[in-house]
Amino acid sequence: MKPESSQSARAWPVADLVITAALIALFTWALSSSMEWSVRAALFPRLVTTFGLAIALLHLVLLLVRRRSGTSADAGHGLVPISDPEDDPLDYAFSTAGRRAWTVSLAWIAAFFVGLYVLGVLVTAPLFTLAYLRLTVRASWRLSVAYAAVIGVLLYVVFELLLTVPTPDGVLF
């Protein structure tokens, strides 16, 4: 373990705070938007957004408590051992990803949400899965088509047939 200066242990985790605040705002907006829907249509979105909001708020509290107590985010608090940040492949990936990698990732996310708006969830999820697996992951056609088919069938069976929860339609479908 490396010795830390008191200043580095007290530094604000700015990126964590910004992302957490954005998630809190997003989940709050989504939850308030779902209040206009019927109880049946809003059941799943309310569950997801409430859970997401709770987790984001908990993360914010943990960030503030760590800041106040003077421990770094990497110091750990008991249950799960925290690895050295230099050994963490996720930290490495985020800190070394170039502008192109970030742009491509954000473009895929934007394409997914545009697809949801235009095509609806039952069409977008399988199409996006197929496109992402083929173009980015470079998975085989067999795996990509099978995975997309399972996603499409699963969404349709669970939401339309079993739960009879209406899924949001797109502009076209």
N, C-alpha and C positions, 0 to 999 in steps of 0.2 A: 504494500500500500504506500502511496506517495504522500509525503507531508503536504498539507494544504496551508496556505496563508489564510489568516482570518478574513482578509478582504475577498478572496475567491470563494470562501465558504459562505459569505454573506451576499454575494452578487445575485441580482435578480435574474431568474431564468426567463428572460424577455420572450424568447420564442415560445416557450411553454405557456406563458401568460397570454400572449396574443392568440395563439391557437385555441386555448381553453376558453377565452372570452368569446371568440368567434363561434365556437361550438355551442356555448351557452346561448348566445343570441340566436343561432340557427334553430336549436331545439326549442327555444321559447317561442319563436315565430311559428314553427311548424305545429307546436302544440296548440297555440292560440288559433291558428288557421283551422285546425281540425275541430274546433268547438262549433263551427258553423255547419258541420256535417251531421247526418243522422248517427245515432249511437252505433248502429250496426256497421255503417260504412267507416266510422272513425275508430272502431275498436283496435285494430292492429296499429294504425299510425299513432294513436294515443299511447299504446303500450310501449312502442319503440321509442317515441320521443320522450316519454316520461322517464324511461330507463336511461336513455342517452343524457337527458338533462341531469338526472341524479348522479350519474357517473362523472359528468363534466364538473358539476358543482363540488363533488367529493375531491376531484383532482385539484380544483382551485383551492379548496381548504388545505389539502396536503401541501401544495406549493407555498401557501402563506404561512402555515405552521413551520415548515422547514426553514423558511426565510427568517421567521421570528426567532426560532430556537437556535439559529446559527449553524445548523447542519446543512451539508450540501445534499442535493437530490440523490447523490450517489452513495451517501453514508448508510442508507438502509435503516429500517426500523423493525427488524425482527423476523417476520414470517418467511419472506423470500430473500435469499441472498442476492445482493446486487453485484454484478460483475464490474470489473474495471472498464470504464468507458472506452479505453483504447482497444479493449478486446471485444467489444460489442459490435457484431457485424451490422446491426441496424444503424447504430450511430455512425459507423464508418460509411455506410451507404448514403445516409442523408448528408453527411458532411462533405463527401467527395463527388456527389452527383453533379454533373455539369448542367449548364443552361439547357442543352438539348434534351437531356433526360427529363428534367423538370417540365419542359415545354410539351414533350410527348405525353408524359403522364397526365398533365392537366388537360391536354387535348382529348385524351381518352375519357376522362371524367366529364368534360363538357359535352362530348359526343353522346355519352350515355344519357345525360339529362335532357339534351335536345331530343334524343330518341324517345325518351319517356313522354315528353310534351307532344311530339308529333305523332308517334305510333302507338303509345300506350305501353303499359308494363308487360302485357302478355306477348306482344310482338317484339318489343325492344330487348327484353332479357335474353331470349334465345339468339336473336341476331347479333347482339353485342357480344355474347359469349362466343359464338362462332367466329366473329371477326377478330376479337381479341386473341383467342387461342391460335388462330391461323396466322395472323399478321404480326403479333408481338411475341408470343411464346413460341411460335413456329411448331405447334403440335401437329400431329398427323391429321389428315382429313377424317379418318375413322374416329379418333378420339374427340376431335372438335365437334363433329356432327352428333355423336352420341351424347356428349356433355350438354350441348345446346338442346337436344331433344329432351333429355332428362329434366333440365331446367324448365323448359316450356311446359311439359306434361305435369311436372310437380306443381308449378304455380297454378295451372289451370285446375287440376284436381283438388288441390288444397283450398284455394280461395273461391273458385267458382262453384265447384260441386259439393265439397264437404262442408265448408263454412258458409257458403252462399254469401260471401262478402264481396260486394261489387268492387272490382279493381278499376283504377282510374283509366278512362279511355283517353286516347290521344286525339289530336286534331283530325287525323285521317281515319283511325280505326277505333 
